Amino acid sequence: MNPTNAGQPVVDRLGDLLVAEGLITDDQLAHARAEQKPPEDLGGTLLRLRFIFEEQLVGFLSRQYGIPSIVLSQLEIDAEVLALVPADLAKTYDVLPIERHGTV
């Protein structure tokens, strides 16, 4: 971890990273921070202000975290897979099982 970023809020780092990637400008970041209204996160503010498209933000976050993004409307999820996580648990933790790997 970079010691200069230790303790810096993730929302600040996200904005700086988006600027470094060339997805937004310094001026857009400053404007978004000024317009941000709790509990809206920085990404939501940037989307609302149309400084970035959702696909760009999702693609960026996917690369940053090394997690592939998916489009739910393009998936066919097996009912048996959905049944693996009870609906109330899925709602509580905002999860959606989409695939099953292994036999457990």
Order of alpha helices (4+ residues) and beta strands (2+ residues): alpha-alpha-alpha-alpha-alpha-alpha
